[in-house]
Amino acid sequence: MSHDVGELPRPLPDLAPPDFVDPVVEAYKKDVDRTLLRENLKLTHEQRVLKAQSVHRAIDAVRGAARPTKRNNDHSSGSGTSPLTGA
């Protein structure tokens, strides 16, 4: 954010008092497990990245296991049997 020479930056708007309770934030807080957030914040940046990578690998593994294999999905063999029942 650049300013012209001699121009002063605009002052920040007044902040809410420390005891202000935002009803929207309070409504969302009831659905958030803050203990998980606190535990995650205890980790280093590297530990958080490694944890996220592990979660993504697990998701990819589940997605891969859920994909039908070409062998089970190939109905062009002309065998006339159902891949599910074998009949």
C-alpha positions as CSV (number, residue, x, y, z in Angstrom):
1,M,0.0,0.0,0.0
2,S,1.8,3.1,-1.2
3,H,1.1,6.7,-0.3
4,D,2.1,9.9,-2.0
5,V,5.0,11.8,-0.4
6,G,3.6,13.9,2.3
7,E,0.3,12.1,2.4
8,L,-0.6,10.6,5.8
9,P,-2.3,7.2,5.8
10,R,-5.9,7.2,6.8
11,P,-6.6,6.2,10.4
12,L,-8.0,2.8,11.1
13,P,-11.7,2.7,12.0
14,D,-12.5,2.4,15.7
15,L,-12.4,-1.2,16.9
16,A,-15.3,-2.8,18.9
17,P,-14.8,-2.7,22.6
18,P,-13.1,-5.8,24.1
19,D,-16.4,-6.9,25.8
20,F,-18.4,-6.7,22.5
21,V,-20.2,-10.0,21.7
22,D,-21.1,-10.5,18.1
23,P,-24.2,-12.6,17.8
24,V,-23.2,-14.0,14.4
25,V,-19.8,-15.2,15.8
26,E,-21.5,-16.7,18.8
27,A,-24.0,-18.6,16.5
28,Y,-21.1,-20.1,14.6
29,K,-19.0,-20.9,17.7
30,K,-21.5,-23.5,18.9
31,D,-20.8,-25.6,15.9
32,V,-17.0,-25.5,16.1
33,D,-14.9,-27.8,18.2
34,R,-12.4,-25.3,19.6
35,T,-10.4,-28.1,21.3
36,L,-9.3,-29.3,17.9
37,L,-8.3,-25.8,16.9
38,R,-6.3,-25.4,20.1
39,E,-4.5,-28.8,19.6
40,N,-3.7,-27.9,16.0
41,L,-2.3,-24.5,17.1
42,K,0.1,-26.3,19.4
43,L,1.8,-27.9,16.4
44,T,4.6,-26.3,14.4
45,H,4.0,-25.1,10.9
46,E,5.8,-28.1,9.6
47,Q,3.8,-30.5,11.7
48,R,0.6,-28.9,10.4
49,V,1.7,-29.3,6.8
50,L,2.7,-33.0,7.4
51,K,-0.7,-33.6,9.0
52,A,-2.6,-32.0,6.1
53,Q,-0.6,-34.0,3.6
54,S,-1.4,-37.2,5.5
55,V,-5.1,-36.4,5.4
56,H,-4.9,-35.8,1.7
57,R,-3.1,-39.1,1.1
58,A,-5.8,-40.9,3.1
59,I,-8.6,-39.1,1.0
60,D,-6.9,-40.1,-2.2
61,A,-6.6,-43.7,-1.0
62,V,-10.3,-43.9,-0.2
63,R,-11.2,-42.3,-3.5
64,G,-9.0,-44.8,-5.3
65,A,-10.6,-47.7,-3.5
66,A,-14.1,-46.5,-4.3
67,R,-13.4,-46.3,-8.1
68,P,-14.6,-49.2,-10.0
69,T,-11.8,-51.1,-11.7
70,K,-11.7,-51.5,-15.4
71,R,-12.1,-55.2,-15.1
72,N,-15.3,-54.9,-13.1
73,N,-16.7,-52.1,-15.2
74,D,-16.1,-53.7,-18.6
75,H,-19.4,-54.9,-19.9
76,S,-18.1,-55.3,-23.5
77,S,-16.8,-58.9,-22.9
78,G,-20.1,-60.3,-24.1
79,S,-20.1,-62.9,-21.3
80,G,-23.7,-62.0,-20.4
81,T,-22.9,-62.2,-16.7
82,S,-23.4,-59.5,-14.2
83,P,-20.2,-58.3,-12.5
84,L,-22.1,-58.1,-9.2
85,T,-24.0,-61.4,-9.2
86,G,-22.0,-63.5,-11.6
87,A,-25.3,-64.6,-13.1
